[in-house]
Amino acid sequence: MLPHIAWRLEAMIAAIADRRAPATGAIEQALRKVPRHWFVPSLGLALDDDGGAVPIDRETDPPAWWDAVYSGMPIATPLGDGITYTCVNPAPSSVVDLLELLDPHPGQRVLEVGTGSGWVTALLCRLTGESGSVTSIEGDAGVAEVAGRNLAAAGVRPRLVVGDSARGCPERGPYDRVLALSTAPDSWVAQAAPGAVIVGGDGGGSRIVVAAGDMNSHVK
């Protein structure tokens, strides 16, 4: 890894502690193995806490682009028309929050709903290891295509599915973990193995533990 990327990556990981407890253990190591800039395009919008959006452009202002990528800010990326922005690359602290709630382990089967840029998908691949599997569903074919290229360049191979997130992907289940930024519909619960964990919600995140024929919810 180039020196300027290495120190930026370490600074990003250290800065997570400004918003929450520090990232530790397997999640901290996964962040090092999956540099964020692999999943941020040349053009984007850095989103601040007050709802503002600052354009970033790797071609015209590389230092500002690198600063934004390894800041604590979420980044929105453009669709093919170059005007509409979507596919938010979430803030590193939010990613750690969700991954800690999900608590994935090597060898587990994971369903991710909403591939986005592919950054979280790649982190899940690292956390579940070669013995695990990650299936990621994306509703937008263009977003999924870009994510597929990002993930291939990162050297990970999840199963990418373009389709209706509410349906899930039952043919790849049952899943030990389900991660989504929305409320869990019954279809996801039905595809989860007993004892599975479902994490969702675009706020602080909610955690559901699925029991055989029942489920108990725990909200953080």
C-alpha positions in Angstrom: 0.0 0.0 0.0 1.3 3.5 -0.9 2.5 5.5 2.2 0.0 8.3 1.6 -2.9 5.8 1.5 -1.6 4.0 4.6 -1.5 7.0 6.8 -4.9 8.2 5.6 -6.4 4.9 6.3 -5.0 4.8 9.8 -6.2 8.4 10.4 -9.7 7.3 9.2 -9.7 4.4 11.6 -8.5 6.6 14.5 -11.1 9.2 13.7 -13.9 6.7 14.2 -13.3 7.1 17.9 -14.5 10.7 17.7 -18.0 9.5 17.0 -18.2 6.2 18.8 -16.0 3.6 20.6 -12.9 2.7 18.5 -13.1 0.0 15.9 -11.3 -3.1 17.2 -10.6 -6.7 16.4 -11.7 -8.3 13.1 -13.6 -5.2 12.0 -10.6 -2.9 12.4 -8.5 -5.4 10.4 -11.2 -5.6 7.7 -11.1 -1.8 7.3 -7.4 -2.0 6.7 -7.8 -4.8 4.1 -10.5 -3.0 2.2 -9.3 0.6 1.6 -12.3 2.9 1.1 -11.0 4.7 -2.0 -11.5 1.5 -4.0 -15.2 2.2 -3.8 -15.4 5.9 -4.4 -15.6 7.2 -8.0 -13.7 10.3 -9.2 -16.8 12.5 -8.9 -19.0 12.6 -5.8 -20.6 14.6 -3.0 -19.2 14.6 0.5 -22.1 14.9 2.9 -21.7 16.8 6.2 -23.6 16.5 9.5 -25.7 19.6 8.7 -27.1 18.3 5.4 -24.6 20.1 3.2 -23.0 18.5 0.2 -19.6 19.4 -1.1 -18.6 18.3 -4.6 -15.3 16.3 -4.9 -13.4 15.6 -8.1 -10.3 13.5 -8.2 -9.2 14.9 -11.5 -9.4 18.6 -10.7 -8.6 18.6 -7.0 -7.0 15.3 -5.9 -6.0 16.5 -2.3 -9.6 17.4 -1.5 -10.9 14.1 -3.0 -8.5 12.1 -0.9 -9.3 14.1 2.2 -13.0 13.5 1.7 -12.6 9.8 1.0 -10.7 9.2 4.2 -12.8 11.6 6.4 -15.7 10.5 8.5 -18.3 11.7 6.0 -20.6 9.7 3.9 -20.2 10.1 0.1 -22.9 10.1 -2.5 -21.9 9.0 -6.0 -23.5 9.9 -9.3 -25.7 7.7 -11.5 -24.9 7.3 -15.2 -26.5 10.6 -16.1 -23.9 12.5 -14.1 -26.7 14.6 -12.5 -28.5 12.3 -10.1 -26.6 11.2 -7.0 -27.4 8.0 -5.2 -25.5 5.0 -3.8 -24.2 6.6 -0.6 -20.9 5.2 0.6 -21.7 5.4 4.4 -19.7 7.1 7.1 -17.0 4.8 8.5 -18.4 5.1 12.0 -21.9 4.1 10.8 -20.4 1.1 9.1 -18.6 0.0 12.3 -21.9 0.4 14.2 -23.8 -1.9 11.8 -21.0 -4.5 11.6 -20.8 -4.7 15.4 -24.5 -5.2 15.7 -24.4 -7.8 12.9 -21.3 -9.6 14.5 -20.4 -11.7 11.4 -18.0 -14.6 11.8 -15.9 -16.7 9.4 -17.9 -19.4 7.7 -21.3 -17.7 8.0 -23.8 -17.0 5.2 -24.7 -13.3 4.9 -27.4 -11.6 3.0 -26.8 -7.9 2.3 -29.8 -5.8 1.0 -28.5 -2.8 -0.9 -25.0 -3.3 -2.4 -24.4 0.4 -3.1 -20.7 1.0 -3.8 -19.7 -2.4 -2.6 -17.6 -1.2 0.3 -19.7 -2.8 3.0 -20.1 -5.9 0.8 -16.3 -6.3 0.6 -15.9 -5.8 4.4 -18.5 -8.6 4.9 -16.5 -10.9 2.5 -13.4 -10.3 4.6 -15.2 -10.9 7.9 -16.8 -14.2 6.7 -13.6 -15.4 5.0 -13.2 -18.0 2.3 -15.3 -20.5 4.2 -18.3 -18.1 4.3 -20.5 -16.6 1.6 -22.0 -13.2 1.0 -25.1 -12.6 -1.2 -25.8 -8.9 -2.0 -29.0 -7.6 -3.6 -29.1 -4.3 -5.5 -32.3 -2.9 -7.1 -30.5 -0.6 -9.5 -28.7 -2.4 -12.4 -26.3 0.4 -13.0 -25.3 0.7 -9.4 -24.8 -3.1 -9.3 -22.6 -3.0 -12.4 -20.3 -0.5 -10.8 -20.2 -2.3 -7.5 -19.3 -5.5 -9.4 -16.3 -3.8 -10.9 -15.2 -2.4 -7.6 -15.5 -5.8 -5.8 -13.6 -7.6 -8.6 -10.8 -5.0 -8.3 -10.8 -5.6 -4.5 -10.3 -9.3 -5.0 -13.5 -10.5 -3.4 -16.3 -12.5 -5.0 -19.7 -12.2 -3.4 -22.8 -13.3 -5.2 -24.4 -10.1 -6.6 -28.1 -10.2 -7.4 -30.1 -7.4 -9.2 -33.7 -7.6 -8.1 -36.3 -6.8 -5.5 -34.8 -6.4 -2.1 -38.1 -7.3 -0.3 -38.0 -10.7 -1.9 -34.5 -11.5 -0.6 -32.7 -14.4 -2.2 -34.2 -17.6 -0.8 -32.3 -19.9 -3.1 -29.0 -18.9 -1.4 -30.3 -19.2 2.2 -30.8 -19.9 5.0 -28.7 -17.0 6.2 -26.8 -16.6 9.5 -26.8 -12.8 9.1 -28.9 -10.3 7.2 -27.8 -6.6 6.9 -30.1 -3.9 5.4 -30.8 -0.2 5.8 -34.5 -0.7 6.1 -37.1 -2.5 8.2 -36.9 -6.3 7.9 -39.9 -7.8 6.0 -41.2 -11.3 6.8 -39.5 -12.6 3.7 -36.0 -12.0 5.2 -36.9 -13.6 8.5 -38.2 -16.6 6.7 -34.8 -17.0 4.9 -32.9 -16.7 8.1 -31.6 -19.8 10.0 -32.6 -20.2 13.7 -30.3 -18.0 15.8 -29.6 -15.7 12.9 -29.1 -12.0 13.4 -30.9 -9.4 11.2 -29.6 -5.8 11.4 -31.4 -2.9 9.7 -32.6 0.7 10.0 -31.1 3.9 8.8 -30.9 5.4 12.3 -29.0 3.8 15.2 -29.8 0.4 13.8 -32.0 -2.4 15.1 -31.0 -5.9 15.8 -33.4 -8.9 15.5 -32.4 -12.4 16.7 -34.4 -15.1 14.9 -35.5 -18.0 17.0 -37.2 -21.2 15.7 -40.7 -20.1 14.7 -40.3 -16.8 16.6 -38.1 -13.8 16.8 -37.0 -11.4 19.6 -36.1 -7.8 18.8 -33.4 -5.9 20.4 -33.0 -2.2 19.5 -29.8 -0.3 20.0 
